[in-house]
Amino acid sequence: MYKVKVYVTLRENVLDPQGNAVKGALHTLNYYEVQDVRIGKFMELVVEKSDRDIDTVVKEMCEKLLANTVIEDYRYDIEEVVVQ
């Protein structure tokens, strides 16, 4: 089994209105140190071992469904876990 952590973020050149709203709210709460906020997604998947390469499988999932590759970037970490 594998535990896969997928991080999806907006590309640097894409506006992030939700991030701007959070930044404004933080400033309202007197957290003026915050210079920028970018909102993203985090997903944790548990994937069974198969005859397919896990890196290839995760990349395919990200590009087909988990990330909109036109406006989002993604990265992932794969950890092999022992099932007890």
C-alpha positions in Angstrom: 0.0 0.0 0.0 1.0 3.6 -0.6 0.0 6.8 1.1 0.0 9.6 -1.5 -0.1 13.2 -0.5 -1.1 15.5 -3.4 -0.7 19.3 -3.2 -2.5 21.4 -5.8 -1.9 25.1 -6.1 -2.9 27.9 -8.5 -0.1 28.8 -11.0 1.8 31.9 -10.1 0.3 33.9 -12.9 -3.3 33.1 -12.0 -5.2 35.5 -9.8 -6.4 34.1 -6.4 -9.5 36.0 -5.3 -10.0 33.6 -2.4 -6.5 34.1 -1.2 -7.0 37.9 -1.5 -10.1 37.6 0.7 -8.3 35.7 3.3 -5.4 38.2 3.3 -7.9 41.0 3.8 -9.6 39.2 6.6 -6.2 38.6 8.3 -5.3 42.3 8.0 -8.7 43.1 9.6 -7.6 40.9 12.5 -4.4 43.0 12.7 -2.1 40.4 11.1 -0.5 43.0 8.9 2.7 40.8 8.6 0.9 38.6 6.0 2.0 39.8 2.6 0.2 37.2 0.4 -2.1 34.2 0.6 -2.5 31.5 -2.0 -5.3 29.0 -1.5 -4.7 25.4 -2.7 -6.0 21.8 -2.2 -4.5 18.9 -0.2 -5.5 15.4 -0.9 -4.4 12.2 0.8 -4.9 8.9 -1.1 -4.3 5.3 0.0 -3.4 3.3 -3.1 -3.0 -0.5 -3.4 0.1 -1.9 -5.0 -0.4 -3.1 -8.5 1.7 -4.1 -11.5 1.6 -0.5 -12.6 4.3 2.0 -11.6 2.9 4.1 -8.7 4.5 7.3 -9.9 2.9 6.9 -13.3 -0.5 6.1 -11.7 -0.4 9.2 -9.5 0.7 11.5 -12.3 -2.1 10.2 -14.5 -4.7 10.8 -11.7 -3.4 14.3 -11.1 -3.4 15.3 -14.8 -6.8 13.7 -15.6 -8.8 14.6 -12.5 -7.1 16.0 -9.4 -5.6 19.2 -10.9 -6.7 21.5 -13.7 -3.4 21.7 -15.4 -4.3 24.8 -17.3 -4.4 26.9 -14.2 -3.0 24.7 -11.4 0.3 23.1 -10.6 0.6 19.9 -8.5 3.2 18.0 -6.6 3.0 14.8 -4.6 4.8 12.6 -2.1 4.5 8.9 -2.1 5.1 6.9 1.1 5.0 3.1 1.2 3.0 2.0 4.2 2.7 -1.4 6.0 -0.8 -2.7 6.4 -1.4 -4.4 9.7 
